[in-house]
């Protein structure tokens, strides 16, 4: 077993244990919220997935820019892997957000600044993934993907700041790390523990995706070599 495999399996075991601990804490230890009852527990999945999804898209931009400067396809592969995993979390926060909205607001969707900009972010991410499937030529695919990554990162920042810039139906910040926020200490701490668990899960998924990208690049290189013969 290689060192990379040992790291992967060790991180997988840690992630599973931490997720189990968090689920026990969220569903069996923490009390119901005064106004929302048990439904507020969606918070512990909605907020971490939103943070990871939007942050991941921003990190992917860094590797896309590295590709543009170096023309090294390794950076493009990393950017693609991070974006794909980020889209998993973006989808998660969209789904949990609509469920929470239905319970709290009585509607599945509201066209306010936060929700609309989040939908635009998801569509940009989906467009990024479709673009990579539609273009076979590696250089063109990597260059256009980097352009899409720029748009996604800009919109990610808009989503993050929208509840501060605009009056929205979405609640204002509730975490103490953001101005005006604040929760009961035990409730907020659990959110950060679950953020750590989901971050570890994201790293595992990215590691798996990197293995697939490495194999894909090798296959493409062999295909180009065969065509040149």
N, C-alpha and C positions, 0 to 999 in steps of 0.2 A: 504494500500500500504506500503510495507516494505521500509526501508531506502535505500537498494540496488536498488529497483525499482525507487525510487525518483532520485537517482544519475543517473541511466541509462537514464531516460526520460529527465532529465535536461541536461545531456551531449548530448543527441540526438537533443534537440532543439538548443543548442549552435552550434553544428556541422552543422546543416541545415542552420542556419543564417550565419555562417561564410563562408560556401561553396557558398551560394548565393552571399554574398558580394564579394568573390574572383572571381567568374565567371563574375560578372559585371565589376570588375576591369580589368581582363585579356582580355575580349573580347570587351569591350566598352570604356575603359579609356586609357589603354596603347597604345602607337603608334606602328606601324609596325617596325620591325628591318631593318636596312639599307640594309643588304645583303640578308636576308632570307624572308623579307616581313612578311606576317601574319603567315607563317608556324612556326616561332620561338615560337609561343604560346604553342606548344607541350611541350616545355621546362618546363612549369609550372606544368605539370603532370608527365613527364618522370623523372625528377630529384628527386622530392619528393618521388615518388613510388620506385625508385631505393634505395634511402636512407632508407626508411622504410622497404623494403623487405630485404636488406642485414643486417641492424641493428637488425631486428626482429629475423633473423636466429641466429645471435650471442647471443641475449638474451635467445633464446630457449636453447642454449647450457648450459647456467648457470643453468637452471631448470633441464635439463637432468642430469647434474653432481650432483645436489642436490638429484635427485632420486637415482643415483648410490651410494651415500654416506649414505642415510637414508632409502632407500627401501620404501619410502612413495609414493604411486601411485598418490597422489595429485600433486606432482611436475611433474610427467610424463604427467599428464593430461594438466597441464599448458603449458609444453613444446610443446605438440601436438597441442594445440589450437593456440599458438603463431606461430608455424611453418605453420599451415594451412593458417592463415591470412597473414603471410609473403609471402606465395606462391601466394596469390591473387595479392599482390603488385609487386612481381617478374614477374608475367605474364603481369601485366599492363606495367611495364617498358620495357619488351621485345617487346610487341606489339607497344607501342608508339615509341620505338627506331627504329623498322623496318620502320614504317611510316615516321619518320623524316629522316631516312637514304635514303629512296626512293626519298624524295623531295630534300634533300641537296646533296646527292652523285650520284643519278641516279640509284642506285641499292638497292634491298631490304635487302641484307645481304653481309657482308664482313668478311672473316675468319681472323680477326686480334685478338690480344690478349684480348682486352676488350670484344668484342662480343662473342668470343669463350668461354672465362672463364665464362661469364654470362650465356651462354647456358648450360655449365657444371653445374653451380649452380642450374639452373632450373631443370635439370635432376636429380640431387641429391635430391632436394626437392620433386620432383615427386616420386622418389624411396622411400623416407621416408614415404610418404602418402600411397603408394601401400603396403609397408611392414606392416604398421599398419593394413591394411585391410586383409592381407594375414595370419596373425598369431593371433590365438584366445587366446592362453595362455598368461595371462597378464604379468607375470614376463619376459618371453622370449621376448615378444613384446617390453616392456619398455627398456630392456637391449640393444637389437639390434637397437632400435630407437635412443638411446643415442649415439651409435657408429656412426650411420648415421649423427647425429647432429654435431659430431666433424668434419666430412669431410665437411659438409656444411659450418660450420663456418670458417674453414681454407680457403675454396674456396671463401667465401664471402670477406675475406680480400684481396685475390688475385685480385678479380674483382675491388675492391676499388682502389688498388694501381697500377693496370696494365697500366693505361695511364701515370704514372710516371716512371714505370720501363721499358716500351717498347715504341717504335715508332709505333703508331697505327693510323688508319684512323679516329678513334673516336677523337673528339676535346679534347684539353687539358683542365684542370680545368678553369672554368669561374667564380666561386664563390670566393669572397674575403676571405672566411674562409680557402681556400686552396692556397698554394703558387703558384704565377703566375697568379691567377685568378683576375677577376674584371669585374663588370657590372655597368651600370648606376644605381645609388642608388634606384630610384623608381622601376626599373625592378627587382632588386635583392630582395628588401623588399617584393614584392608581392610573390616571390617564398617561402619565409619563412612563410608568412601568409597561403599559401596553404599547406605547409608542416604541419603546426599546424592543419589545418582542416582535412587533411588526417590522421594525427596521432590520432585525436579524433575519426575519423571513425574507425581506426584500433582498438582502445580501445573498442569501442562499439561492434565490431565483436568478439573480444576476450571474452568479457563478455558474449555474447550470446553462444559462443562455450563452455565456462566453464560450463554454465548451462546444455548444452547437455552432456558434459563429466561426470558431476556429476550424471545425470540420467543414463548414460551408465554404470558407475561403480556400481550403485545400482542394475540395472538389471542383470549385470554379477554376483554380489554377490548372488542374489536370485537364479540365475540359478545354481551356484555351490552348494548352499545349497540344492536345490531340487534334484540335482544329488547325493548328499551325503545321502539322506534319503533312 
